[in-house]
Amino acid sequence: MTNAHSARTILSTPSFENLLETLDRPSLCSAMPASECARLSYRASPDGSVTMGTDPLSGQVVLIVQNTPQCWEIALPPKIARFAKSESEASLAAAQQVAEQAFGAYWASKQS
């Protein structure tokens, strides 16, 4: 995917729904421990307002948004959200840990 930008062009921001869409690929994780499957690949949005974590095996995305200096909100894909203990945390590191634990629990449930 490539993006072109000129000085007079306004780039649209993708909706959360588009970012949270999942790719229904078959699981490549069946022979790996859940802890290995739960490693997300993180990147920040260009303005730094959203941290995106992507599961490299399924393509599922978690979004972590800082609403206040003490509140980080987590948006998980529907398949993963039911495994999360909480949807807001006090730091980015804590929010990332919640997301990774939710993905780990999801993968563990797929293996049993």
C-alpha positions in Angstrom: 0.0 0.0 0.0 1.3 3.4 -0.9 0.1 6.9 0.1 0.5 10.1 -1.9 0.4 13.4 -0.2 0.5 17.0 -1.5 0.4 20.2 0.5 -3.3 20.8 -0.3 -4.5 17.2 0.3 -6.2 16.2 3.5 -5.6 12.6 4.4 -8.5 10.8 5.9 -8.0 8.9 9.1 -9.2 5.3 9.0 -12.0 4.4 11.3 -11.5 2.2 14.3 -13.8 -0.4 12.7 -11.5 -0.6 9.6 -8.4 -0.9 11.8 -10.0 -3.6 13.9 -11.1 -5.7 11.0 -9.5 -9.2 11.3 -8.0 -11.3 8.6 -9.5 -14.8 8.9 -6.3 -16.6 8.0 -5.9 -20.1 9.4 -3.9 -20.2 12.6 -0.2 -20.7 12.2 0.1 -20.9 15.9 -1.0 -24.5 16.5 2.4 -25.9 17.1 3.7 -23.0 19.2 3.2 -22.2 22.9 0.6 -19.5 23.6 3.3 -17.2 25.0 5.0 -17.2 21.6 1.8 -16.4 19.8 0.9 -13.4 22.0 3.9 -11.2 20.9 2.4 -8.2 19.3 4.2 -5.9 16.9 3.7 -2.3 18.0 3.9 1.0 16.0 2.6 4.5 16.7 0.3 6.5 14.5 2.1 9.4 12.8 0.8 11.9 15.3 1.6 9.6 18.2 -1.9 9.5 19.5 -2.6 5.8 18.9 -0.4 2.8 19.5 -1.3 -0.1 17.3 -0.3 -3.6 18.1 -0.6 -6.2 15.4 -0.6 -10.0 15.9 1.8 -11.1 13.1 0.1 -14.5 12.8 -3.5 -13.5 12.4 -3.3 -9.9 11.4 -5.6 -8.9 14.3 -5.0 -5.4 15.6 -5.3 -3.8 19.0 -5.5 -0.1 19.4 -4.3 1.7 22.6 -5.3 5.3 23.0 -4.2 7.8 25.7 -7.2 9.7 26.8 -5.7 11.4 29.8 -2.2 11.3 31.3 -3.3 8.5 33.6 -5.8 6.6 31.3 -5.0 4.3 28.4 -8.0 2.8 26.7 -7.7 -0.5 24.8 -9.8 -1.5 21.7 -9.5 -5.2 21.0 -11.0 -7.2 18.1 -14.2 -9.0 19.1 -12.6 -12.4 19.1 -10.0 -11.2 21.6 -12.0 -8.7 23.7 -13.7 -11.4 25.8 -10.3 -12.5 27.1 -9.3 -9.1 28.4 -9.5 -8.4 32.1 -9.9 -4.7 31.7 -10.3 -2.0 29.0 -8.3 0.8 30.6 -4.9 1.0 32.3 -2.7 3.6 34.0 0.2 3.3 31.5 1.0 2.3 28.0 3.1 -0.6 29.3 0.2 -1.9 31.4 -2.2 -1.6 28.4 0.2 -3.5 26.2 0.5 -6.2 28.9 -3.3 -6.5 29.0 -3.5 -6.8 25.2 -0.8 -9.4 25.1 -2.4 -11.4 27.9 -5.7 -11.3 26.1 -4.1 -12.5 22.8 -2.3 -15.2 24.8 -5.5 -16.4 26.4 -7.2 -16.4 23.0 -4.4 -18.5 21.4 -4.4 -20.9 24.4 -8.2 -21.4 24.0 -7.7 -22.2 20.3 -5.1 -24.9 21.2 -7.2 -26.7 23.7 
